[in-house]
């Protein structure tokens, strides 16, 4: 699994992960796999994830605290 840092969370149920590369990776609240779900995450938190492909391009899946 890859790791990154949550860069931004929105009140619309999605966010972006700073992967250390030149592009941030989108994730949706339905791809969060931890107790408390999306609401338990915060900006600046380290997370692990798998890279997947969504309808609009690359996205993070199976997002969970690292």
BELJONOR-V584707 format. One record per pair of residues at least 12 apart in sequence whose C-alpha atoms are under 10 Angstrom apart, sorted by the first residue. I is the first residue (numbers start at 0). J is the second residue. Records with the same first field share a line. If there is no record, write none. Layout:
I=J + J
This chain:
0=46 + 47 + 48 + 49 + 50 + 61 + 62 + 65
1=18 + 46 + 47 + 48 + 49 + 50 + 59 + 62 + 65
2=16 + 17 + 18 + 19 + 45 + 46 + 47 + 48 + 49 + 62 + 63 + 64 + 65
3=15 + 16 + 17 + 18 + 19 + 20 + 23 + 24 + 43 + 44 + 45 + 46 + 47 + 48 + 62 + 64 + 65
4=16 + 17 + 18 + 19 + 23 + 41 + 42 + 43 + 44 + 45 + 46 + 47 + 64 + 65
5=17 + 18 + 23 + 24 + 25 + 26 + 40 + 41 + 42 + 43 + 44 + 45 + 46 + 64
6=18 + 23 + 24 + 41 + 42 + 43 + 44 + 45
7=23 + 25 + 41 + 42 + 43
8=26 + 27 + 28 + 37 + 38 + 40 + 41 + 42 + 43
9=27 + 28
10=38
11=27 + 28
12=26 + 27 + 28 + 29 + 37 + 38
13=25 + 26 + 27 + 28 + 29 + 30 + 31 + 37
14=26 + 27 + 28 + 37 + 40 + 41 + 42 + 59
15=27 + 42 + 58 + 59
16=42 + 43 + 44 + 45 + 46 + 47 + 48 + 58 + 59 + 62
17=43 + 45 + 46
18=46 + 47
23=57 + 58 + 59
24=50 + 51 + 56 + 57 + 58 + 59
25=50 + 53 + 55 + 56 + 57 + 58 + 59 + 60
26=48 + 50 + 51 + 53 + 57 + 58 + 59 + 60 + 61 + 62
27=58 + 59 + 60 + 62
28=40 + 60 + 62
29=60 + 61 + 62
30=48 + 49 + 58 + 59 + 60 + 61 + 62 + 63
31=48 + 59 + 60 + 61 + 62 + 63 + 64
32=48 + 60 + 61 + 62 + 63 + 64
33=61 + 62 + 63 + 64
34=63 + 64
36=62 + 63
37=62 + 63
39=63 + 64
40=62 + 63 + 64
41=64
44=64 + 65
45=63 + 64 + 65
46=61 + 62 + 63 + 64 + 65
47=59 + 60 + 61 + 62 + 63 + 64 + 65
48=60 + 61 + 62 + 63 + 64 + 65
49=61 + 62 + 63
50=62
